[in-house]
Amino acid sequence: MAPFGSADPKTVSRLMSAMTKLAVWALREGYDLDLEALLDGAVIEAFAATLTSSQATWRSSLRSIAKANQVETEETLSKFARPVLQGPYETTEVAALIFFARALTNKNRAYAIEAAVLLGAGAGIARGDLRLVTAANLHDHVGALHVAVAGRCVPVLPGYDNELRALAAKCPNGPLIGKVKGDEATVNITRWVGVRPGTPAFSTDRLRATFICTHLNMGTGTRELLAITGLNSIDALDSYYRFVEPLAVECDVVSRGN
């Protein structure tokens, strides 16, 4: 904010508020907290798209900060375009987040982080639904663990089921991520995880993408996937398809080079 040292206090306060909101959102979504990266035109537009009011005001403030810091921001044809989807976590990254959670001495924080990771990557639970999941929402169908949430019955991916059962046994009462309001839980978790060597930034969107892309790679049918994720149409899956791995060709004739 150095370039605004001579500006009036109200202007500085407004600009600082805009930058703070952007940084909190970016950290939660897994973006790098680098000034030039944060003030990139596409990132500003992605952030503005998440706001319910005063989008033009926040956007203008951020572009003013970018200009003052000599960060180029190209105009986009589509104002407030949805953000480019952050890719799914690698298996090692999910393991690193769980390892970090279990290493904490504060059990409330440890359970909250582990629950968010397991429910996000293992069941695709969206940010707004995380606080709805209690131990009572976990149940079995034909021997497979499912999560009942927001009118959906979601099968838990193999590898996450036993971990979720164990966590539920430790947290039999109330939401698995703790008793909080709105998005406070994920904001807190983002802050607790922070940015540290060996542990990726926490992002509920990346966790959910991990679940969805795993199902796409497994060949789960579109109708089933829409039902368990709560997505409204096949168009909502478009952003995830670029992370789908092509199937290997299994054909003796092809393998001989014919």
N, C-alpha and C positions, 0 to 999 in steps of 0.2 A: 504493500500500500504506500510505499515511499513516494511515488509520483504524485500522490494526492496530499502531500504534507501541508500545502498552503490552502487546501479546500476548506469550506466551512464544515463545522462538526456534523451537521445533519447529513451532508453529502457523504462524508467519510463513514458515518455510522451505517448509512444505507448500503454503501459499497461493501463494507465489511460483513454486513448481514448476508448479502448476496454471495460473497465468496465463501462464507462459512457454510451456508446451505449447500452450495455446490460441492464443497470438500466432503461434507458428511455424506451426501448422496453418492459421490464418487468412491469413497472408501467402502461404503456398504455394497456397491456394485462391483468392486474389485478393480477399479481403475487405478493407475499410478498417480500418486499425489505429486506430480511434477507440474510446475506452473504452466509451462508451455502445453503440456498434454491436457491439463484441466481446462485451459482456455481455448482449446481447439474448437472451431466452429461447430463441428459435428457433436462434440461432447456437450457444448452449451445447448444445442437444439434438443439433444436427448434428455438433458436435465429439465429443460423447459416443458417437455412433453409430459413429465410426471406431475407437474403442478396443476392444481385445480383452480387457481385464480392468479391474477396479476402476472401472467406469463410474460407479457410484453415488457413489463417493468423490470423483472428480474433479468430477462434476456438483455435488455438495453444496458443495465448496470454491469453485467458481466462483459459485454462487448466493450464498454468504456474502460474497464480494467485491462482487458486484453490490449486495446489500442495504446493505453498509457504505458504498458509494459512491452510494447513493440512486438506483440504476438499477433500474427496475421490470422484473421478469421474470414474465410470465404463465405459469401452469401449463399444460402441454400435455396433451391427452387421450392422445396416443401418446408414451410415453417413448422417448427415443433414436430419434426419427424420422430418416429419411434427410434430408440437407440438400437445400434447394432448389437445383436445378442452376443453376450460373452460366452465363450466356449465352455463345455462341460469340464469338470475336474477330471484329472487323471486319477487312477486308482490309488497311486502313491500319495497324491495330494489329499484325498479323502482320509486316508490312513494317518497322514500327518496332522490333520485337524483333530481327529479322534485322539491321537497320541497326546497332542497338546492339552486337550480337555482333561484327559485322565491324569495328567501330571499336575494339575492344579490342586492346591490344598483347600481352596474354597469350594466345597462340594456343590453349593447352589449354582455357582458359575460353571463348574465342571459338568453337572447334569444338564444345564440349559444348553451349553454348546454341543454336547454329545447328542442331545435330543434333536436339536435343529439340524445337525449334520445327518443323522440317521433317518429322520423323517423326510428331509429334503432329497437326499441322494437315493434313499431306499424306497421312498413312497411318493416322491414328487410333490410333497405338501407345499403349497405356496405360502409366502410370507404372512399374508393375512389370516391364514387358517392354522398356523402353527399353534397359537394359543388355545385352539379349540380341542387339541388332542390330549386326552388323559389316558391312563392305563386302561380304563374301562372301554375305550374306543378300539383297543386291540383285541382281535378275536380270530378264530380259526375257521376256515372253510376247507374241507377235504384235506386237513392236515397242514394247510398253508396259512401263514399269518396274514391278516388283512387289517387295514385301518379304516374305520368308519369316520368320515368327516364331511361336513357340508353337503350331506345328501349323497355322497359317493362311498363306494366300498372299494378300497384300493389294495391290491395284492402287493405285499412287500417283496422286493427283489431278494433272491437268494444271496446270502452273505451278510444281509442286514437284519434278517428276522430274529436270529438268536440274540444278537446284540440289543435289539429293541426289547425283547422279552426280559433280558437281564436288567435293562435300564428301568423298565416299567415296574419291576419288582422292588427297585430302590425308591421309586417315586409313585407309590400307590394312590396318592391323593392329589387332586388338582392337576393343572396342565403340566405336561412333562418338561416344558421349557420354563416353568415357574409362573407365578401369578403376577401378570403385568398387563398394562393396557396398550391397545393399538400396536404400533410398530416398535414400542419401547424395547421389547426383548431383542429384536434383531439389531437395533441400534446399539444396545449395550454389548451384545455379543461381538459385533464388529469392532467396538472399542476395546473389548477385552482381548480379542485375538490380535488386533493391531497389525503392524507390519514388522515381521521379525524373520531372521534367517531360518530356512528350513520349514516354515509354515506359511502356506498361501493365505492371502487375504480372504476373509469370510464373505460369501455372497450367497444369499438365498436363491437368487436367480440362476447362478451357476450350479447350485445343488439340484435345483429342479431340472435344469437342462441336462444334468448327468443322468437323472432318472428317465427323462423323455428320450434322450439319444440312445440310452441302453436298450429301451424297448424298440426303438426304430431299428437298431442294429440286430435285435433278436427277431425282427420280422413280425412284431405284434400288429394285428390288424388295425386299420384306421379307426373304425367305429369303437373298438374296444379301448384304444388309446385315448380317444376323445372322452369316452365315458369315465375313465379312471383319473384323468388329469383335470377334467372340468373345462377344457378348452371348447370353444363354441363351434368351430368349423375347421375344416382341413386347411384353410388359409393360415390359421394360427400356428400350424406346424411348419410353415415355409422356412422360417428362420433356423429351424433345427436341422433341416435336411443337409445343409452344407457340412455338417459334422458326421454324417452317416458314412460308414466304411463300406466300400463296394465288396460284393461277394467275390471270393476267389473262384475262378473257373475250374470245375472238376470234370475234365474230359480227356481221355487218353489220346484222342486224335489231336486235340489242341496242344497237349503237352509234348507230342512228337514233332510239333512245329508245322503241322499241316493246316 
